[in-house]
């Protein structure tokens, strides 16, 4: 386990910068935005951050890449591995992450004690079990929320629903669940762990939400102009004392300079007309079935539009999320080429107007390219914010976690996405195949329909708003400075 690097030569009379530890749960999708928060705290708010990570369950190379990109002003530490090998095979992502965090608490406690004087602890939303450790050390704990405030609203509603409940009682969320901004969620659209009140994971989430109430506040990877109704509702909850305050301090989006610029797909995009290409990517962990992969190919071909598609190996076990287990569990994936699973003749028939690339593309650069007009996305929050930052509307294709919720919010409240029509039916959300006709119709709607014109206009408005949030009077700059100000006052008082 690494130790802190302290500035022991600091002038004794100089103000002591608040020392804050940020704790990222396993997975690059959680680490990337928290790393950006650490960078901003160090560079713009006079905070001495240390970013603590776990020995990853999935991709240590991705973790190393993020950490190596940080400036020297951000210290890093890694907790010892605690492999959850004894968990059942069907434990699921949430239970696995909760268990890893719980087993790592002794190492975290020792690390934090070595960091004295510590000003605050900021675990991300899967690491709420660390909040009691902050209390033991007498420092405030703030929860980092790497996803939307709408997703946090589901947790808050779950906790408040159980106020006055008997010990062990688990009450079901209403169906539909009404969220800020006029969003109405069917049960099939809330994150999976919240759908069945009798399931063990529901009890775990409820316990986590009750821990959230011990936090001094939430630092959310969103900005006021993107979710104004949710921000206002959290303000009211904080005023009532029913839930801690939420500070919208995002968006934390990777810079294009963090991605390789030597890419065949970028060269291909340079040859396409402005605003002509549909970009298709389901993130680093989203996977489609063999049948759905082929239906998507047929839909793109049927649409007649130019496309750039990041094709990943299909799922052979019915899962839509690959948390780094595929290569070990399925021999199909070891030496195979994902492009080989496309329909016969597809690449030849679409040559010239379409490009399919295997596994990866520099997404931030692709989204910000003038040729890119729309984004077929799984609606992971990092991808969502990257799309908003680029002013690109979305065709929402959620696969797992809170993505169905995000898709509804982006379509019904934010106004920058459209879902295939059949997503109105529960069976599609539950995993049925989206047909080629639905795919082609959604692409056509975004590219040339009346709703698409409104989405493009709204996407440009949010792009402009998002570009201003870090200005001296920007909403996120002020929100983060409010929190950093509290930390500075504490550090000064304890000097």
BAMARRO-498270 format. One record per residue (C-alpha): residue in three letters; residue number from 1; x, y, z. Coordinates in steps of 0.2 Angstrom, whole numbers, always signed. Layout:
// residues N
("ala" NUM (X Y Z))
...
This chain:
// residues 495
("unk" 1 (+0 +0 +0))
("unk" 2 (+7 +17 -5))
("unk" 3 (+8 +31 +8))
("unk" 4 (+5 +49 +7))
("unk" 5 (+18 +62 +0))
("unk" 6 (+17 +77 +11))
("unk" 7 (+25 +94 +8))
("unk" 8 (+35 +94 +24))
("unk" 9 (+45 +109 +19))
("unk" 10 (+29 +121 +19))
("unk" 11 (+32 +137 +27))
("unk" 12 (+25 +135 +45))
("unk" 13 (+17 +152 +43))
("unk" 14 (+8 +149 +27))
("unk" 15 (-10 +144 +27))
("unk" 16 (-12 +125 +28))
("unk" 17 (-22 +118 +12))
("unk" 18 (-35 +107 +17))
("unk" 19 (-30 +88 +15))
("unk" 20 (-44 +79 +8))
("unk" 21 (-45 +60 +3))
("unk" 22 (-56 +55 -12))
("unk" 23 (-60 +36 -13))
("unk" 24 (-65 +29 -29))
("unk" 25 (-74 +12 -31))
("unk" 26 (-67 -1 -43))
("unk" 27 (-71 +3 -62))
("unk" 28 (-64 +17 -74))
("unk" 29 (-82 +24 -75))
("unk" 30 (-81 +29 -57))
("unk" 31 (-63 +33 -56))
("unk" 32 (-62 +45 -71))
("unk" 33 (-74 +59 -65))
("unk" 34 (-67 +58 -47))
("unk" 35 (-50 +60 -54))
("unk" 36 (-56 +76 -63))
("unk" 37 (-63 +82 -47))
("unk" 38 (-46 +79 -38))
("unk" 39 (-37 +89 -52))
("unk" 40 (-49 +103 -51))
("unk" 41 (-48 +104 -32))
("unk" 42 (-29 +105 -33))
("unk" 43 (-28 +117 -47))
("unk" 44 (-42 +129 -44))
("unk" 45 (-48 +128 -26))
("unk" 46 (-32 +127 -15))
("unk" 47 (-35 +109 -9))
("unk" 48 (-22 +95 -6))
("unk" 49 (-31 +80 -13))
("unk" 50 (-26 +62 -12))
("unk" 51 (-35 +50 -23))
("unk" 52 (-37 +32 -16))
("unk" 53 (-41 +17 -27))
("unk" 54 (-44 -1 -25))
("unk" 55 (-34 -15 -34))
("unk" 56 (-46 -16 -48))
("unk" 57 (-57 -31 -51))
("unk" 58 (-58 -28 -69))
("unk" 59 (-45 -17 -78))
("unk" 60 (-29 -12 -69))
("unk" 61 (-22 -5 -85))
("unk" 62 (-36 +8 -86))
("unk" 63 (-34 +13 -68))
("unk" 64 (-15 +15 -71))
("unk" 65 (-19 +26 -86))
("unk" 66 (-30 +38 -76))
("unk" 67 (-19 +39 -62))
("unk" 68 (-3 +43 -72))
("unk" 69 (-12 +57 -81))
("unk" 70 (-14 +67 -64))
("unk" 71 (-3 +81 -60))
("unk" 72 (+9 +80 -46))
("unk" 73 (-2 +91 -35))
("unk" 74 (-14 +76 -33))
("unk" 75 (-7 +62 -22))
("unk" 76 (-12 +44 -25))
("unk" 77 (-13 +28 -15))
("unk" 78 (-20 +11 -18))
("unk" 79 (-28 -1 -5))
("unk" 80 (-22 -19 -5))
("unk" 81 (-32 -32 -15))
("unk" 82 (-46 -41 -6))
("unk" 83 (-52 -53 -20))
("unk" 84 (-71 -58 -17))
("unk" 85 (-67 -75 -24))
("unk" 86 (-79 -83 -10))
("unk" 87 (-94 -74 -17))
("unk" 88 (-107 -84 -27))
("unk" 89 (-105 -83 -46))
("unk" 90 (-122 -74 -47))
("unk" 91 (-118 -61 -33))
("unk" 92 (-120 -46 -46))
("unk" 93 (-110 -30 -47))
("unk" 94 (-118 -21 -33))
("unk" 95 (-115 -34 -20))
("unk" 96 (-97 -37 -26))
("unk" 97 (-93 -19 -25))
("unk" 98 (-101 -17 -8))
("unk" 99 (-91 -32 -1))
("unk" 100 (-75 -26 -8))
("unk" 101 (-77 -10 +0))
("unk" 102 (-82 -17 +17))
("unk" 103 (-67 -29 +17))
("unk" 104 (-55 -15 +13))
("unk" 105 (-61 -4 +28))
("unk" 106 (-47 -9 +40))
("unk" 107 (-34 -4 +27))
("unk" 108 (-43 +12 +23))
("unk" 109 (-44 +16 +42))
("unk" 110 (-25 +14 +43))
("unk" 111 (-22 +25 +28))
("unk" 112 (-33 +39 +34))
("unk" 113 (-24 +39 +51))
("unk" 114 (-8 +41 +43))
("unk" 115 (-14 +56 +34))
("unk" 116 (-17 +67 +49))
("unk" 117 (-22 +81 +49))
("unk" 118 (-36 +76 +38))
("unk" 119 (-50 +89 +33))
("unk" 120 (-63 +78 +24))
("unk" 121 (-66 +61 +16))
("unk" 122 (-75 +60 +0))
("unk" 123 (-80 +42 -5))
("unk" 124 (-90 +39 -21))
("unk" 125 (-107 +32 -20))
("unk" 126 (-102 +14 -19))
("unk" 127 (-91 +17 -4))
("unk" 128 (-103 +24 +8))
("unk" 129 (-97 +11 +21))
("unk" 130 (-82 +23 +23))
("unk" 131 (-93 +37 +30))
("unk" 132 (-93 +29 +48))
("unk" 133 (-74 +29 +47))
("unk" 134 (-74 +48 +43))
("unk" 135 (-85 +50 +59))
("unk" 136 (-72 +40 +69))
("unk" 137 (-59 +52 +64))
("unk" 138 (-69 +67 +67))
("unk" 139 (-70 +73 +49))
("unk" 140 (-85 +76 +38))
("unk" 141 (-89 +64 +24))
("unk" 142 (-95 +70 +7))
("unk" 143 (-102 +57 -5))
("unk" 144 (-96 +59 -23))
("unk" 145 (-110 +55 -35))
("unk" 146 (-103 +51 -52))
("unk" 147 (-120 +49 -60))
("unk" 148 (-136 +60 -62))
("unk" 149 (-145 +68 -47))
("unk" 150 (-160 +59 -54))
("unk" 151 (-152 +43 -49))
("unk" 152 (-148 +50 -32))
("unk" 153 (-166 +55 -31))
("unk" 154 (-171 +36 -32))
("unk" 155 (-160 +33 -17))
("unk" 156 (-167 +47 -7))
("unk" 157 (-185 +42 -11))
("unk" 158 (-181 +24 -5))
("unk" 159 (-174 +30 +11))
("unk" 160 (-188 +43 +15))
("unk" 161 (-201 +29 +10))
("unk" 162 (-194 +19 +25))
("unk" 163 (-195 +33 +38))
("unk" 164 (-205 +25 +52))
("unk" 165 (-204 +7 +45))
("unk" 166 (-201 -7 +56))
("unk" 167 (-184 -15 +58))
("unk" 168 (-181 -26 +43))
("unk" 169 (-196 -20 +33))
("unk" 170 (-193 -17 +15))
("unk" 171 (-207 -6 +6))
("unk" 172 (-209 -6 -13))
("unk" 173 (-206 +10 -22))
("unk" 174 (-222 +17 -31))
("unk" 175 (-225 +12 -49))
("unk" 176 (-223 +24 -58))
("unk" 177 (-210 +33 -48))
("unk" 178 (-212 +52 -50))
("unk" 179 (-195 +62 -51))
("unk" 180 (-191 +80 -52))
("unk" 181 (-193 +88 -69))
("unk" 182 (-209 +79 -74))
("unk" 183 (-201 +62 -76))
("unk" 184 (-211 +47 -73))
("unk" 185 (-202 +30 -71))
("unk" 186 (-210 +13 -73))
("unk" 187 (-203 +0 -62))
("unk" 188 (-193 -8 -77))
("unk" 189 (-184 +9 -79))
("unk" 190 (-178 +11 -61))
("unk" 191 (-160 +4 -58))
("unk" 192 (-162 -15 -56))
("unk" 193 (-158 -16 -38))
("unk" 194 (-173 -5 -33))
("unk" 195 (-186 -15 -43))
("unk" 196 (-189 -29 -31))
("unk" 197 (-192 -24 -13))
("unk" 198 (-190 -42 -7))
("unk" 199 (-173 -44 -15))
("unk" 200 (-157 -44 -4))
("unk" 201 (-149 -31 -14))
("unk" 202 (-164 -19 -11))
("unk" 203 (-160 -21 +8))
("unk" 204 (-142 -17 +4))
("unk" 205 (-146 -1 -6))
("unk" 206 (-158 +4 +8))
("unk" 207 (-144 +2 +21))
("unk" 208 (-132 +12 +9))
("unk" 209 (-145 +26 +8))
("unk" 210 (-147 +27 +27))
("unk" 211 (-128 +29 +28))
("unk" 212 (-130 +43 +15))
("unk" 213 (-140 +53 +28))
("unk" 214 (-124 +54 +38))
("unk" 215 (-115 +63 +25))
("unk" 216 (-111 +82 +26))
("unk" 217 (-116 +83 +8))
("unk" 218 (-115 +76 -10))
("unk" 219 (-104 +82 -24))
("unk" 220 (-113 +77 -40))
("unk" 221 (-106 +75 -57))
("unk" 222 (-119 +86 -65))
("unk" 223 (-123 +105 -67))
("unk" 224 (-137 +116 -62))
("unk" 225 (-143 +120 -80))
("unk" 226 (-144 +101 -84))
("unk" 227 (-155 +96 -69))
("unk" 228 (-162 +112 -62))
("unk" 229 (-178 +103 -55))
("unk" 230 (-168 +90 -46))
("unk" 231 (-156 +103 -39))
("unk" 232 (-170 +113 -32))
("unk" 233 (-179 +98 -24))
("unk" 234 (-163 +93 -15))
("unk" 235 (-161 +110 -9))
("unk" 236 (-179 +109 -1))
("unk" 237 (-175 +92 +6))
("unk" 238 (-159 +99 +14))
("unk" 239 (-169 +114 +21))
("unk" 240 (-182 +101 +29))
("unk" 241 (-167 +91 +36))
("unk" 242 (-173 +75 +27))
("unk" 243 (-157 +73 +17))
("unk" 244 (-140 +81 +16))
("unk" 245 (-137 +95 +3))
("unk" 246 (-132 +91 -15))
("unk" 247 (-119 +102 -24))
("unk" 248 (-119 +101 -43))
("unk" 249 (-100 +102 -46))
("unk" 250 (-99 +94 -64))
("unk" 251 (-97 +91 -78))
("unk" 252 (-81 +81 -76))
("unk" 253 (-77 +76 -94))
("unk" 254 (-61 +69 -100))
("unk" 255 (-51 +81 -111))
("unk" 256 (-48 +76 -129))
("unk" 257 (-29 +78 -126))
("unk" 258 (-31 +62 -114))
("unk" 259 (-35 +52 -129))
("unk" 260 (-24 +46 -144))
("unk" 261 (-26 +57 -159))
("unk" 262 (-19 +44 -171))
("unk" 263 (-34 +34 -176))
("unk" 264 (-41 +28 -192))
("unk" 265 (-58 +33 -187))
("unk" 266 (-53 +51 -185))
("unk" 267 (-45 +51 -202))
("unk" 268 (-61 +43 -209))
("unk" 269 (-72 +57 -200))
("unk" 270 (-61 +70 -208))
("unk" 271 (-67 +64 -225))
("unk" 272 (-86 +65 -221))
("unk" 273 (-97 +80 -223))
("unk" 274 (-101 +91 -207))
("unk" 275 (-116 +84 -197))
("unk" 276 (-118 +68 -207))
("unk" 277 (-112 +54 -196))
("unk" 278 (-121 +43 -182))
("unk" 279 (-108 +38 -169))
("unk" 280 (-113 +21 -161))
("unk" 281 (-104 +15 -145))
("unk" 282 (-110 +7 -129))
("unk" 283 (-96 +11 -118))
("unk" 284 (-82 +0 -111))
("unk" 285 (-93 -13 -103))
("unk" 286 (-109 -13 -113))
("unk" 287 (-112 -28 -124))
("unk" 288 (-126 -34 -135))
("unk" 289 (-132 -51 -139))
("unk" 290 (-127 -59 -156))
("unk" 291 (-145 -57 -162))
("unk" 292 (-146 -39 -157))
("unk" 293 (-129 -35 -164))
("unk" 294 (-135 -41 -181))
("unk" 295 (-151 -32 -180))
("unk" 296 (-142 -16 -176))
("unk" 297 (-131 -18 -191))
("unk" 298 (-147 -21 -202))
("unk" 299 (-155 -5 -194))
("unk" 300 (-140 +6 -198))
("unk" 301 (-139 -1 -216))
("unk" 302 (-158 +2 -218))
("unk" 303 (-157 +20 -212))
("unk" 304 (-145 +25 -226))
("unk" 305 (-135 +37 -215))
("unk" 306 (-116 +37 -213))
("unk" 307 (-111 +29 -197))
("unk" 308 (-96 +25 -186))
("unk" 309 (-99 +10 -175))
("unk" 310 (-87 +4 -161))
("unk" 311 (-91 -15 -161))
("unk" 312 (-88 -25 -146))
("unk" 313 (-88 -44 -144))
("unk" 314 (-106 -50 -142))
("unk" 315 (-113 -57 -126))
("unk" 316 (-115 -76 -126))
("unk" 317 (-123 -78 -109))
("unk" 318 (-138 -65 -109))
("unk" 319 (-128 -52 -100))
("unk" 320 (-128 -34 -106))
("unk" 321 (-113 -29 -95))
("unk" 322 (-96 -36 -95))
("unk" 323 (-87 -32 -79))
("unk" 324 (-70 -39 -85))
("unk" 325 (-75 -57 -84))
("unk" 326 (-79 -62 -102))
("unk" 327 (-62 -68 -108))
("unk" 328 (-60 -80 -93))
("unk" 329 (-78 -86 -94))
("unk" 330 (-81 -88 -112))
("unk" 331 (-69 -95 -125))
("unk" 332 (-78 -86 -139))
("unk" 333 (-70 -70 -133))
("unk" 334 (-52 -75 -132))
("unk" 335 (-45 -74 -149))
("unk" 336 (-61 -68 -159))
("unk" 337 (-64 -53 -169))
("unk" 338 (-80 -43 -165))
("unk" 339 (-82 -38 -183))
("unk" 340 (-84 -57 -188))
("unk" 341 (-101 -57 -179))
("unk" 342 (-108 -44 -191))
("unk" 343 (-120 -50 -205))
("unk" 344 (-112 -57 -220))
("unk" 345 (-109 -44 -233))
("unk" 346 (-113 -29 -221))
("unk" 347 (-96 -21 -221))
("unk" 348 (-95 -23 -240))
("unk" 349 (-112 -16 -243))
("unk" 350 (-109 -1 -231))
("unk" 351 (-92 +3 -237))
("unk" 352 (-89 +21 -240))
("unk" 353 (-103 +27 -229))
("unk" 354 (-100 +17 -214))
("unk" 355 (-85 +12 -203))
("unk" 356 (-85 -2 -190))
("unk" 357 (-70 -2 -178))
("unk" 358 (-66 -16 -166))
("unk" 359 (-68 -13 -147))
("unk" 360 (-62 +6 -145))
("unk" 361 (-62 +23 -152))
("unk" 362 (-57 +40 -145))
("unk" 363 (-74 +44 -140))
("unk" 364 (-72 +62 -134))
("unk" 365 (-63 +67 -150))
("unk" 366 (-76 +58 -161))
("unk" 367 (-90 +67 -152))
("unk" 368 (-82 +84 -154))
("unk" 369 (-78 +81 -173))
("unk" 370 (-88 +92 -185))
("unk" 371 (-94 +77 -194))
("unk" 372 (-103 +69 -179))
("unk" 373 (-122 +73 -179))
("unk" 374 (-129 +60 -167))
("unk" 375 (-124 +47 -154))
("unk" 376 (-132 +30 -151))
("unk" 377 (-127 +28 -133))
("unk" 378 (-130 +16 -118))
("unk" 379 (-133 +32 -108))
("unk" 380 (-119 +29 -95))
("unk" 381 (-117 +46 -87))
("unk" 382 (-99 +49 -92))
("unk" 383 (-104 +46 -110))
("unk" 384 (-119 +57 -108))
("unk" 385 (-109 +71 -101))
("unk" 386 (-96 +69 -115))
("unk" 387 (-111 +70 -128))
("unk" 388 (-118 +86 -119))
("unk" 389 (-101 +94 -119))
("unk" 390 (-100 +91 -138))
("unk" 391 (-118 +97 -141))
("unk" 392 (-123 +80 -149))
("unk" 393 (-140 +73 -147))
("unk" 394 (-143 +55 -142))
("unk" 395 (-152 +40 -147))
("unk" 396 (-154 +32 -130))
("unk" 397 (-150 +13 -129))
("unk" 398 (-149 +9 -110))
("unk" 399 (-141 -8 -105))
("unk" 400 (-138 -9 -86))
("unk" 401 (-136 +0 -70))
("unk" 402 (-145 +17 -70))
("unk" 403 (-145 +19 -89))
("unk" 404 (-164 +16 -91))
("unk" 405 (-167 +30 -79))
("unk" 406 (-154 +42 -88))
("unk" 407 (-163 +38 -104))
("unk" 408 (-180 +43 -98))
("unk" 409 (-173 +59 -90))
("unk" 410 (-163 +64 -106))
("unk" 411 (-178 +62 -117))
("unk" 412 (-193 +68 -106))
("unk" 413 (-184 +81 -95))
("unk" 414 (-168 +87 -103))
("unk" 415 (-174 +85 -121))
("unk" 416 (-158 +79 -130))
("unk" 417 (-162 +61 -133))
("unk" 418 (-175 +49 -141))
("unk" 419 (-178 +31 -137))
("unk" 420 (-183 +18 -150))
("unk" 421 (-202 +18 -150))
("unk" 422 (-203 +0 -143))
("unk" 423 (-195 +6 -127))
("unk" 424 (-212 +11 -122))
("unk" 425 (-215 -8 -119))
("unk" 426 (-208 -16 -103))
("unk" 427 (-202 -31 -113))
("unk" 428 (-189 -21 -122))
("unk" 429 (-182 -13 -107))
("unk" 430 (-181 -31 -100))
("unk" 431 (-170 -37 -114))
("unk" 432 (-180 -40 -129))
("unk" 433 (-172 -37 -146))
("unk" 434 (-174 -19 -154))
("unk" 435 (-179 -22 -172))
("unk" 436 (-170 -15 -187))
("unk" 437 (-186 -5 -191))
("unk" 438 (-186 +4 -174))
("unk" 439 (-167 +7 -176))
("unk" 440 (-169 +15 -193))
("unk" 441 (-184 +25 -188))
("unk" 442 (-174 +32 -173))
("unk" 443 (-159 +37 -183))
("unk" 444 (-170 +46 -196))
("unk" 445 (-180 +55 -182))
("unk" 446 (-164 +62 -175))
("unk" 447 (-156 +66 -191))
("unk" 448 (-170 +74 -200))
("unk" 449 (-186 +74 -190))
("unk" 450 (-195 +88 -181))
("unk" 451 (-190 +81 -164))
("unk" 452 (-172 +79 -170))
("unk" 453 (-172 +98 -174))
("unk" 454 (-178 +102 -157))
("unk" 455 (-165 +90 -149))
("unk" 456 (-151 +98 -159))
("unk" 457 (-156 +115 -153))
("unk" 458 (-157 +109 -135))
("unk" 459 (-140 +101 -136))
("unk" 460 (-132 +117 -142))
("unk" 461 (-140 +126 -128))
("unk" 462 (-133 +114 -115))
("unk" 463 (-116 +114 -123))
("unk" 464 (-115 +133 -121))
("unk" 465 (-122 +132 -103))
("unk" 466 (-110 +118 -99))
("unk" 467 (-95 +128 -106))
("unk" 468 (-99 +142 -94))
("unk" 469 (-101 +133 -77))
("unk" 470 (-82 +134 -73))
("unk" 471 (-81 +152 -76))
("unk" 472 (-78 +163 -61))
("unk" 473 (-97 +165 -58))
("unk" 474 (-102 +149 -66))
("unk" 475 (-114 +138 -56))
("unk" 476 (-102 +123 -53))
("unk" 477 (-87 +134 -49))
("unk" 478 (-97 +143 -35))
("unk" 479 (-104 +126 -29))
("unk" 480 (-87 +118 -27))
("unk" 481 (-80 +134 -20))
("unk" 482 (-93 +134 -6))
("unk" 483 (-88 +116 -1))
("unk" 484 (-69 +120 -3))
("unk" 485 (-72 +136 +8))
("unk" 486 (-79 +125 +22))
("unk" 487 (-64 +114 +21))
("unk" 488 (-52 +129 +21))
("unk" 489 (-61 +136 +36))
("unk" 490 (-59 +119 +45))
("unk" 491 (-40 +118 +41))
("unk" 492 (-37 +135 +47))
("unk" 493 (-46 +132 +63))
("unk" 494 (-36 +117 +66))
("unk" 495 (-19 +124 +62))
